[in-house]
Amino acid sequence: MLPFYIIYLSSLRAQLYFASREEKYRCALLPTEKSIVYFDKLSEENVLPTFIAVKKRADELGIRDILVASTQGSVGLRAAEFFKGYNLVVVAHSQGFREPGKNEMSYEVQGKIRTAGGKILVTGHAFAGVSRAINRKFNTLGPAELAANVLRMFGQGMKVCVEITYMAADSGMIPMTGDIIAIAGSGRGADTAVIIKPAHLSEMFDLYIKEIIAKPTTK
């Protein structure tokens, strides 16, 4: 029979072992706390705080692919100058969005964005196209516009973030093997940013919004 002190030490070691495993398991189940930047008003002043929050989170997670929605190009140019060294894609309105055959972002601004290191994507809108044409012609809401309006319940910027992700994915502007960050605004500027697992539009329900980095509290 083993001496008492050997039995005691063996029992103590076993208790410490299982206690340690239980503590690790308990810690693994604890939720993760992350910060979100909220904007109480819609303003072009929200652009820089949004960019700063995005860069901080992108560097923490090692994300190198960033999408930015920009109509006339001012936000896109600021993003290209701010996110040096990233795969920065500025997503513009489609050709003919406001006027047939024309784009709201001038060639001069597009050139400045490219010189600063950014890329530009001009393509059809994921939530427009045929669905919008049917709506205009027959006053009937299509599935694409229905999806867009559901996303607007989280803010206009959230809808645009999801939309430009589909557009960039279908255009081959982002890799499909990792997360990306999409940035958009509520009208002008930028006040919404989310981390997204991208998907092609044909597999739209595979897209997943993983984190909200910034968004406004009003619309």
Buried (B, 14 or more C-beta within 10 A) or exposed (E): EEEEEEEEEEEEEEEEEEEEEEEEEEEEEEEEEEEEBEBEEBBBEBBEBBBEBBBEBBEEBEBBBBBBBBBBBBBBBBBBBBBEEBBBBBBBBBBEBEEEEEBBBEEEBBEBBEEBBBBBBBBBBBBBBEBBEBBEEEEEEBEBBEBBEEBBEBBBBBBBBBBBBBBBBBBEBBEEEEBBBBBBBBEBBBBBBBBBBBBEBEEBEEBEBEBBBBBBEEE
